[in-house]
Amino acid sequence: MANRPDPPDPSNPRDLHDLRDLSNPPDPPGPLVRNISDTARWVAVYRARESARTDAVFSDPYARDLAGERGQRIAASLADDNMEWATIARTYAFDRMLMGQVEEGLDLVVNLAAGLDARPYRLPLPASLRWVEVDLPEILDYKTEILANAKPVCALDRVAVDLSNPDARRGLFRDLARTSTRALVLSEGLLIYLMADAVGDLAADLAAAPPFQRWIVDIVSPGLLTMINERAGPLVREAGAPFLFGPAEGPAFFERHGWQPLKVRSLLKTAASLKRLPMFLRMMAMLPEGAGPAGSRPWSGVCLLGRS
């Protein structure tokens, strides 16, 4: 077994500096977020901070190294944002839904826009499971380099494909479908960067592959989309990766594209149960959430979808 990096130690001043102080080397030239792949470095910082807590709800010992200095700078530039608690709740919800599906039996997980996700290394997955990470070449090459001395717990492949290319992704889905009888698709942090028509096309392409039985996605309401665009939108728009997708129908959006919502977890409620909400949101989390679309109300959630 290859040596794994030690998780950050909250009692170690160096580790706390790495994760929170993040101050003052000279700024690199160019935009802070250069492209959509840099957003993966950003959220890895939040996973690293959570992993450093004594009461962490998950452990990702690779997140700090994967985030790197650029990820730290991006997160530090958004010191007033509310995305950290949402990222922790989203990671936790994806983990729980994924492991529930693993217990029901899978032979393949396809992680679209896998970014710097380390689940094949950190979760108790069966060795017989095949895991395929799909993303752009640059981020996959970077990830392979950082994790060169780590060993995944299951069979792991990485495939460089631009998911915005319909022919390329359809060919990939056909190839993967031929190797599986029951597959789960993950797309964490992906759909928000796509137009609604592009999300519908992706959903239809996945539904065209019968072995793809389940799909886990995260979505936001139109109201929350407006809020996060006000807070962090300029940073990602500068990199050509604006926040775009907040379906008015909520999870029901996927029904006309071949998928039925089976389970939905509110990130606000999840974060409250994990005791990760800032004080000003705790009262809001105590209010009941309506069953219909959130509309202008800020809402985000993780959805387990099944084939219609």
C-alpha positions in Angstrom: 0.0 0.0 0.0 1.4 3.4 -1.0 1.8 6.0 1.8 -1.1 8.4 2.1 -0.6 12.0 3.0 -1.3 12.8 6.6 -4.6 14.8 7.1 -4.2 18.3 8.4 -3.8 18.6 12.1 -5.8 21.5 13.7 -3.4 21.6 16.6 -0.5 22.2 14.2 0.1 25.9 13.5 1.6 25.1 10.1 -1.5 23.2 9.1 -3.8 26.0 10.3 -1.8 28.5 8.3 -2.0 26.3 5.2 -5.8 26.0 5.5 -6.9 29.4 6.8 -4.3 32.1 7.0 -3.4 31.9 3.3 -1.9 35.3 3.3 0.5 37.3 1.4 2.8 35.7 -1.2 2.8 37.9 -4.3 -0.3 37.4 -6.5 0.3 35.4 -9.7 -0.4 37.1 -13.0 -3.7 36.7 -14.7 -7.2 35.9 -13.3 -7.4 34.0 -10.0 -9.8 31.5 -11.6 -8.3 30.8 -15.0 -10.8 28.2 -16.2 -13.5 25.9 -14.9 -11.0 23.3 -13.7 -9.8 25.9 -11.1 -13.1 25.7 -9.4 -12.2 22.1 -8.4 -9.2 23.5 -6.5 -11.5 26.0 -4.7 -13.9 23.4 -3.4 -11.0 21.1 -2.4 -10.0 23.8 0.2 -13.4 23.4 1.9 -13.0 19.6 2.0 -9.5 20.0 3.5 -10.8 22.4 6.2 -13.6 19.9 7.1 -11.1 17.1 7.2 -9.0 19.0 9.7 -11.8 19.3 12.2 -11.9 17.0 15.2 -15.6 16.4 14.5 -15.2 16.0 10.7 -18.2 14.4 9.0 -15.9 13.0 6.3 -12.2 12.6 5.9 -10.4 13.6 2.7 -6.6 13.4 3.5 -5.8 14.3 -0.1 -7.8 17.5 -0.4 -5.2 19.9 0.9 -2.5 18.8 -1.6 -5.1 18.7 -4.4 -6.3 22.3 -3.7 -2.7 23.7 -3.8 -1.9 27.3 -3.3 -4.2 28.5 -6.1 -7.2 26.8 -4.5 -6.3 28.4 -1.2 -6.2 31.8 -2.8 -9.5 31.4 -4.5 -11.2 30.4 -1.3 -9.5 33.2 0.6 -10.8 35.8 -1.9 -14.4 34.7 -0.9 -14.0 35.1 2.8 -17.6 36.2 3.2 -19.3 33.6 1.0 -21.6 30.9 2.2 -20.3 28.2 -0.1 -18.2 26.3 2.5 -21.1 24.9 4.5 -22.9 24.0 1.3 -19.9 22.2 -0.1 -19.5 20.2 3.1 -23.2 19.3 3.1 -23.0 18.4 -0.6 -20.0 16.2 -0.2 -21.6 14.4 2.7 -24.9 13.9 0.8 -23.2 12.6 -2.3 -21.1 10.2 -0.1 -24.3 8.8 1.6 -26.3 8.4 -1.6 -23.3 6.8 -3.3 -22.7 4.3 -0.6 -26.4 3.4 -0.4 -26.2 2.5 -4.1 -23.0 0.6 -3.7 -24.8 -1.5 -1.0 -27.6 -2.3 -3.5 -25.0 -3.5 -6.1 -23.1 -1.7 -8.8 -20.4 -2.7 -11.2 -19.5 0.7 -12.5 -19.4 4.4 -11.3 -19.0 7.1 -13.9 -17.9 10.4 -12.4 -18.5 13.2 -14.9 -16.4 16.3 -14.4 -14.6 14.4 -11.7 -12.3 17.3 -10.9 -10.3 16.7 -7.7 -12.8 14.3 -6.1 -10.9 11.6 -4.1 -13.7 9.2 -3.4 -12.0 6.2 -5.1 -9.2 6.6 -2.5 -11.1 7.6 0.6 -14.4 5.7 0.7 -14.8 2.0 1.7 -15.6 0.8 -1.8 -15.5 -2.8 -3.0 -12.3 -3.7 -4.8 -14.3 -5.3 -7.6 -16.0 -1.9 -8.4 -14.8 -0.1 -11.5 -14.6 3.7 -11.2 -14.2 5.9 -14.3 -13.3 9.6 -13.9 -14.2 11.8 -16.8 -12.8 15.4 -17.2 -10.6 17.6 -19.2 -7.0 16.5 -19.8 -5.4 19.3 -17.7 -7.2 18.6 -14.5 -6.8 14.8 -14.8 -3.1 15.2 -15.5 -2.7 17.4 -12.4 -4.7 15.0 -10.3 -2.7 12.0 -11.5 0.6 13.8 -10.5 -0.6 14.9 -7.1 -2.0 11.4 -6.3 0.9 9.5 -7.8 1.9 7.8 -4.5 -1.7 7.0 -3.4 -3.6 3.8 -4.1 -7.3 3.7 -5.0 -9.4 1.1 -3.2 -11.1 0.0 -6.4 -10.3 -0.3 -10.1 -9.8 3.3 -11.3 -9.6 4.7 -14.8 -9.3 8.3 -16.0 -10.7 9.3 -19.4 -10.0 12.8 -20.9 -13.2 13.9 -22.7 -14.7 17.3 -23.2 -18.3 16.7 -22.1 -19.5 19.7 -24.1 -18.7 17.7 -27.2 -21.9 15.6 -27.9 -20.3 13.1 -30.2 -17.4 12.5 -27.8 -19.5 12.0 -24.8 -22.0 9.8 -26.6 -19.2 7.6 -27.8 -17.8 7.3 -24.3 -21.2 6.5 -22.8 -21.7 3.7 -25.4 -18.3 2.3 -24.7 -18.9 2.3 -20.9 -22.4 0.8 -21.3 -20.9 -2.2 -23.0 -18.8 -3.0 -20.0 -21.6 -2.7 -17.3 -24.9 -4.1 -16.3 -25.7 -1.6 -13.5 -23.9 1.7 -13.3 -24.2 4.9 -11.3 -23.4 8.3 -12.7 -22.1 11.1 -10.5 -22.0 14.8 -11.6 -21.1 16.9 -8.5 -20.7 20.6 -9.2 -21.2 20.2 -12.9 -24.7 21.1 -14.0 -24.6 24.7 -12.6 -22.2 25.6 -15.3 -24.4 24.4 -18.1 -27.4 26.0 -19.9 -30.7 24.2 -19.4 -30.7 22.8 -22.9 -27.3 21.4 -22.4 -28.3 19.7 -19.2 -31.3 18.2 -21.0 -29.2 16.9 -23.7 -26.7 15.3 -21.3 -29.6 13.7 -19.4 -31.0 12.3 -22.6 -27.6 10.9 -23.6 -27.2 9.2 -20.3 -30.8 7.8 -20.4 -30.0 6.3 -23.8 -27.5 3.9 -22.2 -29.6 1.2 -20.4 -26.9 0.2 -17.8 -26.9 3.7 -16.4 -29.5 3.0 -13.8 -28.9 5.8 -11.3 -27.6 9.4 -11.5 -26.7 11.7 -8.5 -26.8 15.4 -9.3 -26.9 18.7 -7.4 -29.0 21.6 -8.3 -30.0 25.1 -7.1 -33.2 27.1 -7.3 -33.4 30.2 -9.5 -33.4 32.3 -6.3 -30.2 30.8 -5.1 -28.6 31.0 -8.5 -29.2 34.8 -8.4 -27.7 35.1 -5.0 -24.5 33.1 -5.7 -24.0 35.0 -9.0 -24.1 38.2 -7.0 -21.4 36.9 -4.6 -19.1 34.7 -6.6 -20.3 35.2 -10.2 -17.7 37.8 -11.2 -14.9 35.5 -10.2 -16.1 32.6 -12.4 -17.4 34.7 -15.2 -13.9 36.1 -15.7 -12.8 32.5 -16.3 -15.5 31.9 -18.8 -17.4 29.6 -16.4 -20.5 31.5 -15.3 -23.2 29.9 -13.1 -26.1 29.2 -15.4 -28.4 26.3 -14.3 -31.1 26.8 -11.7 -34.2 25.0 -13.1 -37.6 26.6 -12.2 -39.1 23.1 -11.9 -36.6 21.9 -9.4 -35.8 18.2 -9.5 -38.8 17.7 -11.7 -36.8 19.2 -14.6 -35.2 15.8 -15.3 -38.6 14.0 -15.7 -38.9 15.1 -19.4 -35.4 13.9 -20.1 -35.7 10.3 -19.0 -35.1 10.5 -15.3 -37.3 10.4 -12.2 -36.3 11.9 -8.8 -36.1 9.1 -6.3 -34.6 11.0 -3.3 -33.9 14.6 -2.7 -31.8 16.0 0.2 -31.9 19.7 1.0 -28.4 21.1 1.6 -29.7 23.6 4.2 -31.3 20.8 6.2 -28.3 18.5 5.7 -25.9 21.2 6.9 -28.1 21.9 9.9 -28.1 18.2 10.9 -24.3 18.3 10.6 -24.1 21.5 12.7 -22.3 23.3 9.9 -24.6 26.2 9.4 -23.6 29.8 10.3 -25.7 31.3 13.1 -27.9 33.5 10.9 -29.2 30.5 8.9 -30.0 28.2 11.7 -33.4 29.7 12.3 -34.2 29.4 8.6 -33.3 25.7 8.6 -35.9 25.1 11.3 -38.7 26.1 8.9 -40.4 23.5 6.8 -39.5 23.4 3.1 -42.4 23.2 0.6 -42.8 20.1 -1.6 -43.0 22.1 -4.8 -40.3 24.1 -6.7 -38.5 26.7 -4.7 -38.7 29.4 -7.3 -37.3 32.7 -5.9 -36.6 31.1 -2.5 -32.9 30.2 -2.0 -32.6 26.4 -2.1 -30.1 23.8 -3.1 -30.2 20.0 -3.0 -28.7 16.7 -4.0 -30.9 14.4 -6.0 -30.8 10.7 -6.7 -32.4 10.1 -10.1 -33.6 6.8 -11.5 -34.5 6.0 -15.1 -38.1 6.8 -15.9 
